[in-house]
Every structure is written in structure tokens, then in C-alpha cells.
């Protein structure tokens, strides 16, 4: 069985979607949900889904082994970043080489990098009058949003779209594709 950990910083709607997708797949287990904010709603979702959770500080994440030790304790094989806003430290990347995936709400390499997350991305895309946007699922390396791209899906942007409507279109793509692309990445 492949044991998966999900890292999230906020609401956790993608985490819940992923957990529900894998719930009836016996060869996979969402074994741990981790958050860097004690008030992140994803922790409520974890409780409701009966998935163990763990909260850590930004400092603990960057300068200690506490997160890696927790992953080892739960025998984690694969990590999914689903709305997780911290840069992953090299000790975690080295411990899970090519076993950490992230989803980004734009078509990388455009609109990636430090500070480019959530509505910041959608506002920039709209301000630049782009005609399409989408999602990028990629492996995580030492740099924000620069890991090897696994998958992209696109959506058209109409003249009537604003950042909010674009965010809704992006969420639809995330919910549709992220779980199955995770499964494919794990299966190799």
C-alpha cells in the first residue's frame, strides 16, 4: 500500500477531494494531513475524514527534522502539496526525491514563483489580459514552481471573466485532474 501525506495551508478543499478519490482504492491510503497553520480549515476536514493530522510551525519546517520524523512515523511514501504555501526545505526534498507533487493555479512557467499563489495568480492573469489559464501539476524541487511538469490543463478566459470567476474555473480543473494525476505519478 502506498501511504500518502497531504500538506495544506488553508481550507483544504483539494485535500478533501483527494482523500475522497482515494477512499475506495485499497492500494492507497491518505495517512496524514499536515498544516503549517493551527487554524487552517483543512484540519477540520482531516478530523471529519478520520485522517490523522499534524501542525507545525514555519520555523520547525525549515530548521528541524520534526516534519520528516512525523512522516517516517506514519510510513509515508508520497507527498502531495495541495494549497501549501511554504517553500519545501531541501532536507524534505532529499528524503522524498521525486515523490512530492504540487498543483499550481496557472500554466507554468508563467505566473509562478514566490508570492504567486491563489488570488495573486488569478489577479495577475486577468490584469495581463491573458486568453487562457489553467493548472500545472509538477514535481517539487528547491525552487518555487520550477520542478518537472507532469501535467497541465487549460481553460479559456472570456472578456467577462474576473479573478473570482477564473478561480472557479481553475478549481473545477483541480478537482477533476489532481487526484488522477497523483495516482498516475505514484504508479509511474
N, C-alpha and C positions, 0 to 999 in steps of 0.2 A: 504494500500500500504506500502511495505517495502522500506524505503529510505536508500540507500547505499552511503557511502563515501569511496573513494579510496585514499590512501596515496601512493605517489611515490616520488623518489628522482632523477630520470633521464629521460630517453627517453619516457617512458610511453607506450611502445607497448602493454604490458599486460593490462594496464588501458584502452587503446582504444579497445582492443579485448573484454574485459569485458563489456564496455559500448555498443558496437555494439551487443553483445549477448543479453543484457537485453533491448535493444531499443524497441523491439516489444512485450515485456512481460508486460502487463498492471498492474500486481500486484507488479512490482518492478520499482524502479527509481534510476538511478545513479544521485544523487542530489548534489554532491560536490566532487571535486578533490582537494586534499591538497598536497603541496610540501614544502620541507624544503630548497629548493634552488631556488632563483628568476629566474635563467637562465635555469631551468630544462625544457626540451622539452615537458614534459607532460603538461605543462601549455599551449603551443600552441595547443596540441591535445584537451585539455579541451575547448579552445576557438572555435576550428573548430567543436567540437561536441555540442556546445552551452550548456556546463555544467559549472556552476559557479566554480570558483577556489579560493583558498586561500593559501597564502605563509606565513610561519612563520619561525622564527629563531630557531636554536637548543636550545638556552637558553630559549626562550619563551615556547618551547615544554616541556622542562624538569622542569621549575620552575614557571610556571604560569598556569592560567585557560583559557588562550586565545583560545587554540585549542578546549577545551571542550565547551566553550561558543559558538564558531562558529558551532560546531556540533549540539548543542542544538538549535541554531538559525535556522538551516536547518532541524531540527526534524529528525536527523539521527538515524536509528535503528540498523545498522550493518556496520562494518568497514572491509575493505579489504586492506591489505598491499601488494602492487604489485611493487616490486623493491624499497622498502622503507628501508633505511639503518640505521635509528636511533633506539636505544632501546626505547621501549614504556614505558613511566613512569607509576608508579603504580596508580596514580590518574585516568588516562585514562583507564587502565585495570579494575579498580574497577567500573568505570562509565559504562563500556561496557563488563561486565563479560560474558565470553563465547560468545561474539558477535564480536570478532576480529579474522580474519584468515590471515595467511601469507602463501606465497609459497616460498619454498627453493629449489635451483637447485641441490640437491643431495638427497641421500637416508639417511635421518636422522635415527639414531643419528650420523652417520658418516658425517664428513665434515661440521659440524655446529659450531656455537659459534661466538664470537666476531671476526670480520675481515674475516669471511668466507662468502663471497658473490661474485656473478658474476664470473669473470675470475679467481679470487683467488681459488674458489672451483674447477673449471674445471682443472686448472693447477695442483692442489694437487691430484685430482683423476687420471690424466694422469701420473704424476710423480710416484704415488704409484702402477702403472700398474694394476689398477682395471679392471675387465672384464665387469662390468656393472655400470651404474649410473642411475639417474632418477630425479624425483621431489617428494617433500613431501609437502602436504598441511596440515597445523596444526593450532590449536587454539594458541593464543598468551598468554603467561604468563610473569612473571617478568624476566625470563632468556631468553637469545638468543636461539631460535630454540629448546626449551625444552617443549613447550606446547603439549597437547594431539594431536596425529597424527589422521587426518581424512582420508587421502588417500595418496597412493604412486603409482607411475607408473614408470616402468623401461625401459631402453634402453641398448642394448648391446654396448660394446666398442670393436672395431676391432683394430688389430695391426696398421692399417693405420690411426686411429683417432689421432688428436691432440686436444689441448684445444679449438681451434676455431671450429672444426667440431663437437666436443662434445657439445659445446654451441648451435650450430644449432639444434642438436638432442633434446636437453633439451627444447629449445624454442618451437619446434613442440609439445612436451608433454604439456608444459604450456598452449599454445593456445588451444589445444584440450580439456584439462581436467579442467583447473582452473574455467572457468565460470560455468560449470555444477555442479562442486563440491561446489562452493559458493551457488548456488541455492539450492542444497540438504541440505547444512548446515543451511541455513535460514529456509527452510521448516521443518527441524528437522526430 
